[in-house]
Amino acid sequence: MVTEENTNNFAILMETIARLRSPDGCPWDRKQTHTSLKPYLVEECYEVLQALEEGAPQKLCEELGDLLLQIMLHALIATEDGEFDIEDVVRRINTKLIHRHPHVFGATRVEGVDEVMLNWEILKQGERSGDESLLSGVPKQMPALLYSQSIQRRVAAVGFDWVEEEEIIDKLAEEVTEIKQASDQTEKAEEFGDLLFTLANVARRQDIDLEAALRAANERFYQRFSYMEKVCRQRGSSIGKLSLDEQNTLWDEAKQHVK
């Protein structure tokens, strides 16, 4: 029985979700499948990310709970289908963590984070089948910039990386030149892709999360443009009625007010 005192019990959470999926439970929860839940899983991940970026602990606590619900629902559906249960999920991640941290749970000695990452990739490679790529475990459904940094990080962990950062900066200049020289739209799109991929590499080398950096830039643009609209309304005008020079002047004003 669920009481106010035991709602923090993991077993009670399992019972609650099982009740929701039971014949006398919630019609919405009963009809869900792995496929129908996919958009909710993605949405909850982004809401957790937003709470992290806002630095809001209580919101993060709530959003992690919503994400946990998605995990529990998928595990329960798998249990109903006779595939696996939540205990299998816990067992596998626990086993994986112990196996991939021999410097903590075993006798392996490491010298810093770089060696930890190299050992991690070597251990992961040993878990793959002989013809499976090092990159195969990175989901291609990830946002493109995040995917770029993820696959670059993996190959860098086994030594496939630029030696000097200046070499990548030079590569950026090369990619810009190739965009200018592109003969058609298809070639131009390809060169833009190469430029973005190289930018992702520069960001990775400087320990910058490019996806987060771009989201922050998007938010700054949103706030600054909203400021421009607000000022125009106060002056009885609109953005579209301003000349380009007036728009640029107002944009510079917005940049001063919205950092």
Summary of the structure (lengths in Angstrom):
residues: 259
radius of gyration: 24.8
end to end distance: 51.9
largest distance: 72.5
contacts: 612
relative contact order: 0.05
helix: 73%
strand: 0%
